[in-house]
Amino acid sequence: MELSGLLGSDLLLPQQGCTLDLTNETLSWPTVTTPLPSCLLEAKAGIPVAHINCTGGKFHFAVDTGAVRTYLSPQLAQGLPRIGTVQDFYPGMGKFSADEVTMFATIGDSQLSIRAGVLPTDLAALTQALGLDGILGLDVLVVTPFHFDVQGCRMAPVVALSAERQPVVENVALD
């Protein structure tokens, strides 16, 4: 996919609601007349934050279209078995390694099994300072179109996620 520009949450948040479909490379502002099963969505410091049910509670995840994968705070990842290590990059911090875990989450009425990274200490401190428990990345957002309505405080998968439509992230080589 060729990058032509960046569309940030400063433009998306004030709108009546938008649907992001990364598979078809579209962003639209449709009128949604049928209520979709959804989760709470709010803006914190200009960042869209989804309230997602996972690991036995409701937690706050920044919705980050710039993040290749989903990440959890070390506290949220406690007790989850480590299944591997991932390599990633964060501006201002550079390359880093992180443990990988499997987490189970619910967005709307869709059950997800997500291979998530565990935030390194510096990034965990930053997200915790913002009251966040993790980052919801492209690994989830690319699986189905999502409708975002910050004014209505809702985020919803447009198509219910099934066992066949689950987030998958391949390890990405960083140069």
Salt bridges, closest charged atoms under 4 A:
GLU42 OE2 - HIS51 NE2 2.73
ASP99 OD2 - ARG82 NE 3.32
GLU100 OE2 - ARG69 NH1 3.40
GLU100 OE1 - ARG115 NH2 2.95
ASP133 OD2 - HIS60 ND1 3.54
